[in-house]
Amino acid sequence: MIIDQLSVFSENRAGMLAEIMKQLADADIDIEVLTIADTAEFGVLRFIVDSPKKAVSVLKLGGFVASLTPVVALWMRNSPGALAEITKILADADISVEYLYACVMREEGRAVAIMRVEDNDKAVTLLAEKGYEPFRS
């Protein structure tokens, strides 16, 4: 359930997102999940991609600030209360969630949750005990 998340720090201006996407596309890197957090001047893009190490290399060569972060990635139900259940399991174990994003995978009939938590190993153990499956094995 622990996978590498690609993080890219970028200036928030027209064309930057397109350039990042072009570099990933030109390198044949598939984006599976993406979220963007921004301020007026900068943004942080967080990706789950099929080749994270290659993506970091490609983006750094292109002049971007890119890094990998271990995150918890798991399949969950696509129904009301699914995230409430997961976050309660973590809260009951006193595991803090730094951030979380989710994406519905319609073809799979379920959703994926990506979380940065204070203790990945403990979170994975607890969630696996409750029947949650890794997004990628």
BALOBA-1460 file (C-alpha; in Angstrom, 3 decimals):
// residues 137
<rec num="1" residu="m" x="0.000" y="0.000" z="0.000"/>
<rec num="2" residu="i" x="2.994" y="2.332" z="0.215"/>
<rec num="3" residu="i" x="3.931" y="3.811" z="-3.153"/>
<rec num="4" residu="d" x="5.969" y="6.754" z="-4.405"/>
<rec num="5" residu="q" x="4.085" y="9.947" z="-5.113"/>
<rec num="6" residu="l" x="5.621" y="12.429" z="-7.536"/>
<rec num="7" residu="s" x="5.570" y="16.010" z="-6.225"/>
<rec num="8" residu="v" x="6.390" y="18.974" z="-8.446"/>
<rec num="9" residu="f" x="6.836" y="22.533" z="-7.200"/>
<rec num="10" residu="s" x="6.050" y="25.039" z="-9.905"/>
<rec num="11" residu="e" x="5.538" y="28.708" z="-10.505"/>
<rec num="12" residu="n" x="1.835" y="29.480" z="-10.873"/>
<rec num="13" residu="r" x="1.689" y="31.035" z="-14.325"/>
<rec num="14" residu="a" x="0.083" y="30.296" z="-17.660"/>
<rec num="15" residu="g" x="1.724" y="27.455" z="-19.553"/>
<rec num="16" residu="m" x="3.592" y="25.809" z="-16.656"/>
<rec num="17" residu="l" x="1.077" y="23.003" z="-16.229"/>
<rec num="18" residu="a" x="1.070" y="22.390" z="-19.975"/>
<rec num="19" residu="e" x="4.882" y="22.164" z="-19.991"/>
<rec num="20" residu="i" x="4.925" y="19.651" z="-17.122"/>
<rec num="21" residu="m" x="2.262" y="17.558" z="-18.849"/>
<rec num="22" residu="k" x="4.153" y="17.685" z="-22.156"/>
<rec num="23" residu="q" x="7.396" y="16.522" z="-20.567"/>
<rec num="24" residu="l" x="5.627" y="13.592" z="-18.914"/>
<rec num="25" residu="a" x="3.772" y="12.718" z="-22.120"/>
<rec num="26" residu="d" x="6.933" y="12.918" z="-24.239"/>
<rec num="27" residu="a" x="8.580" y="10.479" z="-21.812"/>
<rec num="28" residu="d" x="5.581" y="8.114" z="-22.132"/>
<rec num="29" residu="i" x="4.718" y="8.453" z="-18.433"/>
<rec num="30" residu="d" x="1.115" y="7.644" z="-17.578"/>
<rec num="31" residu="i" x="-0.621" y="9.843" z="-14.992"/>
<rec num="32" residu="e" x="-2.981" y="7.757" z="-12.878"/>
<rec num="33" residu="v" x="-4.022" y="10.301" z="-10.218"/>
<rec num="34" residu="l" x="-3.307" y="14.037" z="-9.934"/>
<rec num="35" residu="t" x="-4.061" y="16.845" z="-7.515"/>
<rec num="36" residu="i" x="-2.893" y="20.447" z="-7.504"/>
<rec num="37" residu="a" x="-2.639" y="22.784" z="-4.509"/>
<rec num="38" residu="d" x="-1.826" y="26.369" z="-5.282"/>
<rec num="39" residu="t" x="-1.162" y="29.809" z="-3.903"/>
<rec num="40" residu="a" x="-1.102" y="33.036" z="-5.861"/>
<rec num="41" residu="e" x="2.531" y="32.488" z="-6.895"/>
<rec num="42" residu="f" x="3.315" y="28.763" z="-6.654"/>
<rec num="43" residu="g" x="1.700" y="25.380" z="-6.916"/>
<rec num="44" residu="v" x="2.422" y="21.865" z="-5.740"/>
<rec num="45" residu="l" x="1.352" y="19.113" z="-8.107"/>
<rec num="46" residu="r" x="1.029" y="15.649" z="-6.623"/>
<rec num="47" residu="f" x="0.878" y="12.717" z="-9.017"/>
<rec num="48" residu="i" x="0.641" y="8.977" z="-8.961"/>
<rec num="49" residu="v" x="2.370" y="7.880" z="-12.164"/>
<rec num="50" residu="d" x="3.409" y="4.542" z="-13.630"/>
<rec num="51" residu="s" x="7.153" y="5.376" z="-13.568"/>
<rec num="52" residu="p" x="7.860" y="7.725" z="-10.637"/>
<rec num="53" residu="k" x="11.686" y="7.608" z="-10.732"/>
<rec num="54" residu="k" x="11.722" y="8.220" z="-14.477"/>
<rec num="55" residu="a" x="9.273" y="11.118" z="-14.011"/>
<rec num="56" residu="v" x="11.507" y="12.818" z="-11.429"/>
<rec num="57" residu="s" x="14.503" y="12.479" z="-13.717"/>
<rec num="58" residu="v" x="12.636" y="13.829" z="-16.751"/>
<rec num="59" residu="l" x="11.210" y="16.808" z="-14.872"/>
<rec num="60" residu="k" x="14.500" y="17.703" z="-13.186"/>
<rec num="61" residu="l" x="16.211" y="17.653" z="-16.574"/>
<rec num="62" residu="g" x="13.479" y="20.031" z="-17.733"/>
<rec num="63" residu="g" x="14.298" y="22.458" z="-14.934"/>
<rec num="64" residu="f" x="11.484" y="21.598" z="-12.530"/>
<rec num="65" residu="v" x="11.750" y="20.901" z="-8.811"/>
<rec num="66" residu="a" x="10.494" y="17.333" z="-8.438"/>
<rec num="67" residu="s" x="10.708" y="14.725" z="-5.685"/>
<rec num="68" residu="l" x="9.223" y="11.442" z="-4.508"/>
<rec num="69" residu="t" x="7.272" y="10.976" z="-1.280"/>
<rec num="70" residu="p" x="6.091" y="7.653" z="0.135"/>
<rec num="71" residu="v" x="2.309" y="7.663" z="0.538"/>
<rec num="72" residu="v" x="-0.397" y="5.160" z="1.406"/>
<rec num="73" residu="a" x="-2.511" y="4.236" z="-1.632"/>
<rec num="74" residu="l" x="-5.515" y="1.967" z="-1.328"/>
<rec num="75" residu="w" x="-8.726" y="0.925" z="-3.008"/>
<rec num="76" residu="m" x="-11.956" y="1.889" z="-1.274"/>
<rec num="77" residu="r" x="-15.682" y="1.724" z="-1.894"/>
<rec num="78" residu="n" x="-17.155" y="4.441" z="-4.055"/>
<rec num="79" residu="s" x="-20.004" y="5.189" z="-1.677"/>
<rec num="80" residu="p" x="-20.979" y="7.639" z="1.054"/>
<rec num="81" residu="g" x="-19.054" y="7.030" z="4.245"/>
<rec num="82" residu="a" x="-16.034" y="5.288" z="2.698"/>
<rec num="83" residu="l" x="-13.602" y="8.058" z="3.619"/>
<rec num="84" residu="a" x="-15.262" y="8.482" z="7.002"/>
<rec num="85" residu="e" x="-14.530" y="4.831" z="7.749"/>
<rec num="86" residu="i" x="-10.882" y="5.063" z="6.685"/>
<rec num="87" residu="t" x="-10.190" y="8.286" z="8.558"/>
<rec num="88" residu="k" x="-11.864" y="6.913" z="11.702"/>
<rec num="89" residu="i" x="-9.617" y="3.825" z="11.613"/>
<rec num="90" residu="l" x="-6.600" y="6.130" z="11.458"/>
<rec num="91" residu="a" x="-7.925" y="8.560" z="14.088"/>
<rec num="92" residu="d" x="-8.701" y="5.728" z="16.501"/>
<rec num="93" residu="a" x="-5.064" y="4.631" z="16.156"/>
<rec num="94" residu="d" x="-3.885" y="8.230" z="16.713"/>
<rec num="95" residu="i" x="-2.411" y="8.451" z="13.201"/>
<rec num="96" residu="s" x="-2.446" y="11.978" z="11.833"/>
<rec num="97" residu="v" x="-3.356" y="12.524" z="8.180"/>
<rec num="98" residu="e" x="-1.259" y="15.305" z="6.641"/>
<rec num="99" residu="y" x="-3.238" y="15.302" z="3.389"/>
<rec num="100" residu="l" x="-5.517" y="13.049" z="1.401"/>
<rec num="101" residu="y" x="-6.912" y="13.019" z="-2.103"/>
<rec num="102" residu="a" x="-9.136" y="10.528" z="-3.835"/>
<rec num="103" residu="c" x="-10.234" y="9.657" z="-7.334"/>
<rec num="104" residu="v" x="-13.144" y="7.579" z="-8.605"/>
<rec num="105" residu="m" x="-12.087" y="4.855" z="-11.019"/>
<rec num="106" residu="r" x="-15.358" y="4.239" z="-12.830"/>
<rec num="107" residu="e" x="-14.116" y="1.275" z="-14.848"/>
<rec num="108" residu="e" x="-12.992" y="-0.405" z="-11.626"/>
<rec num="109" residu="g" x="-16.275" y="0.426" z="-9.901"/>
<rec num="110" residu="r" x="-14.451" y="1.838" z="-6.897"/>
<rec num="111" residu="a" x="-12.202" y="4.681" z="-5.822"/>
<rec num="112" residu="v" x="-8.586" y="5.099" z="-4.830"/>
<rec num="113" residu="a" x="-7.408" y="7.116" z="-1.836"/>
<rec num="114" residu="i" x="-3.901" y="8.562" z="-1.588"/>
<rec num="115" residu="m" x="-2.781" y="9.669" z="1.878"/>
<rec num="116" residu="r" x="0.279" y="11.141" z="3.473"/>
<rec num="117" residu="v" x="0.169" y="10.065" z="7.095"/>
<rec num="118" residu="e" x="2.597" y="10.341" z="9.983"/>
<rec num="119" residu="d" x="3.197" y="6.567" z="10.171"/>
<rec num="120" residu="n" x="2.834" y="4.754" z="6.840"/>
<rec num="121" residu="d" x="3.673" y="1.295" z="8.176"/>
<rec num="122" residu="k" x="1.193" y="1.459" z="11.048"/>
<rec num="123" residu="a" x="-1.533" y="2.826" z="8.755"/>
<rec num="124" residu="v" x="-0.954" y="0.076" z="6.186"/>
<rec num="125" residu="t" x="-1.098" y="-2.640" z="8.835"/>
<rec num="126" residu="l" x="-4.348" y="-1.310" z="10.310"/>
<rec num="127" residu="l" x="-6.034" y="-0.792" z="6.953"/>
<rec num="128" residu="a" x="-4.969" y="-4.208" z="5.650"/>
<rec num="129" residu="e" x="-6.419" y="-5.802" z="8.797"/>
<rec num="130" residu="k" x="-9.722" y="-4.102" z="7.928"/>
<rec num="131" residu="g" x="-9.654" y="-5.577" z="4.422"/>
<rec num="132" residu="y" x="-8.399" y="-2.620" z="2.406"/>
<rec num="133" residu="e" x="-6.411" y="-3.589" z="-0.675"/>
<rec num="134" residu="p" x="-3.343" y="-1.780" z="-2.011"/>
<rec num="135" residu="f" x="-3.911" y="0.459" z="-5.032"/>
<rec num="136" residu="r" x="-0.843" y="-1.106" z="-6.586"/>
<rec num="137" residu="s" x="0.992" y="-4.167" z="-5.339"/>
